C-alpha cells in the first residue's frame, strides 16, 4: 500500500508518494487536479514528513542534497540514467549528450532523453539539471518555466529572485 501527500505551492502542487517508507513518486501537478481533502495526516507518516521538511529547506535555498530514501522502478537503462543524474552537483547542469557519453552510449541521446522524461522522482533525481547541447532548456514535466526557476534557485540560492512560497 502507498500513501500520497500534496504539498501546495504558489507555482504548482507537488505530489509525494511513499511505499514501505521509501519515496516512489514525486511529481508536479496542476492545482485544479488535486484532491484538497486527503484522508490522512502527514504527521502520521515519518517519510512523507521528512520529505516535506527537506523540500521546504531546498526551496528556501538551505538544502543542496536530499537524504530521504527512495525506490526507483524502471528498466535497467532507465535506472542507469537516473543514477547518473544523481551525480550532477547542485547548481550545475549537464547536457543530454554528456549523460549519454558518461554511460558509454554516445549515440543514445534520444534514449537518454526518454529515460529522463520517465523520471518518477523529480527533484530528488535532479532531471531539471539536464539541458540541451545548445544551452537551452528542453522538456520538463513541471514545465520549462519551473525548470528555469529551479536552475535559478540553485544558481543563486537564498539571494535569488525566485519565490517558491509553500503553503505549509
C-alpha atoms as one frame of an Amber mdcrd trajectory, in Angstrom:
protein
   0.000   0.000   0.000   1.186   3.509  -0.714   0.361   6.906   0.726   0.470
  10.249  -1.062   0.735  13.798   0.181   0.152  17.041  -1.710   2.475  19.943
  -0.959   0.727  23.028  -2.304   2.784  25.965  -3.527   2.230  29.149  -5.458
   3.534  27.528  -8.640   2.113  24.016  -8.630   1.279  21.118  -6.364   3.936
  18.569  -5.517   2.570  15.072  -5.092   4.812  12.885  -2.924   4.064   9.159
  -2.735   5.696   6.640  -0.446   5.535   2.892  -0.143   7.264   0.885   2.572
   8.917   4.025   3.962  10.534   4.936   0.625   9.559   7.678  -1.788   8.350
   6.105  -5.037   6.990   9.206  -6.752   7.487  12.956  -6.580   5.727  14.814
  -9.374   4.285  18.233 -10.114   0.561  18.549 -10.713  -1.747  21.349 -11.712
  -3.684  22.768  -8.796  -7.076  22.019 -10.347  -6.309  18.276 -10.481  -5.714
  17.873  -6.760  -7.853  16.390  -4.007  -7.619  19.070  -1.357  -9.066  16.835
   1.352  -6.595  14.000   1.895  -7.836  11.203   4.110  -4.731  11.102   6.305
  -2.422  13.353   8.246   1.182  13.733   7.104   2.124  13.786  10.784   1.343
  10.050  10.821   3.895   9.268   8.104   7.525   9.877   9.003   8.941   9.511
   5.468   6.451  11.979   3.958   7.041  14.393   6.820  10.819  14.172   6.304
  10.489  14.606   2.537   8.297  17.676   3.077  10.867  19.123   5.504  13.709
  18.572   3.037  11.723  20.083   0.154  10.950  23.185   2.217  14.658  23.531
   3.013  15.523  23.096  -0.676  13.017  25.732  -1.810  14.312  28.011   0.941
  17.826  27.751  -0.505  19.071  25.871   2.570  19.432  22.323   1.191  21.509
  21.032  -1.693  21.105  17.273  -1.319  18.198  15.061  -0.386  18.648  12.175
   2.024  15.179  10.656   2.136  15.171   7.030   0.986  13.564   6.320  -2.347
  12.915   3.376  -4.622  13.173   3.735  -8.384  11.168   1.420 -10.566  12.211
   1.247 -14.203  14.233  -0.631 -16.786  17.937  -1.208 -16.221  18.735   1.515
 -18.765  16.374   3.991 -17.092  17.925   3.129 -13.732  21.427   3.793 -15.100
  20.334   7.176 -16.462  18.629   8.128 -13.192  21.716   7.080 -11.252  23.854
   9.287 -13.498  21.522  12.242 -12.884  22.246  11.916  -9.180  25.912  12.738
  -9.847  25.132  16.206 -11.233  26.109  18.642  -8.470  23.698  21.243  -7.137
  23.946  24.416  -9.204  25.444  22.685 -12.242  23.975  21.321 -15.446  24.797
  18.582 -17.932  23.608  18.045 -21.474  21.688  15.038 -22.686  24.752  14.229
 -24.793  27.060  14.379 -21.751  24.779  11.961 -19.888  24.779   9.555 -22.850
  28.579   9.740 -23.144  29.073   9.199 -19.409  27.080   5.979 -19.768  29.285
   4.868 -22.667  26.361   5.206 -25.081  27.405   8.204 -27.158  24.663   7.738
 -29.749  21.838   7.103 -27.280  20.901  10.739 -26.733  17.229  10.192 -27.574
  17.052   7.110 -25.331  18.618   9.134 -22.504  16.078  11.897 -23.097  13.232
   9.360 -22.968  14.554   7.844 -19.720  14.851  11.298 -18.157  11.271  12.071
 -19.184  10.119   8.984 -17.260  11.885  10.002 -14.029   9.265   9.287 -11.332
  11.005  11.200  -8.544  11.568  14.784  -9.636  13.926  16.982  -7.620  15.367
  14.027  -5.682  16.567  12.717  -9.040  17.548  16.109 -10.497  16.469  15.832
 -14.119  15.891  19.598 -14.131  19.694  19.935 -14.308  19.809  18.479 -17.820
  19.808  20.919 -20.732  20.273  20.787 -24.494  23.750  20.921 -26.002  22.768
  24.337 -27.355  22.481  25.525 -23.738  18.707  25.888 -23.997  16.137  24.338
 -21.715  14.356  21.331 -23.156  11.465  19.386 -21.688  10.463  19.136 -18.053
   7.286  17.563 -16.759   6.724  20.560 -14.487   7.117  22.921 -17.440  10.037
  24.937 -18.741   9.256  27.954 -16.514   9.543  25.753 -13.446  12.766  24.194
 -14.755  14.201  27.668 -15.271  13.154  28.694 -11.759  14.733  25.589 -10.213
  18.008  26.253 -12.017  17.917  29.885 -10.861  17.225  28.750  -7.308  20.285
  26.519  -7.432  22.454  29.150  -9.115  21.609  31.963  -6.711  20.427  30.198
  -3.541  18.839  32.476  -0.964  19.882  35.538  -2.985  17.815  34.500  -5.961
  14.913  36.436  -7.344  12.733  33.317  -7.359   9.819  32.898  -4.987   8.848
  29.371  -4.009   6.164  30.058  -1.453   4.895  26.814   0.018   1.586  26.745
   1.836   2.593  24.546   4.737
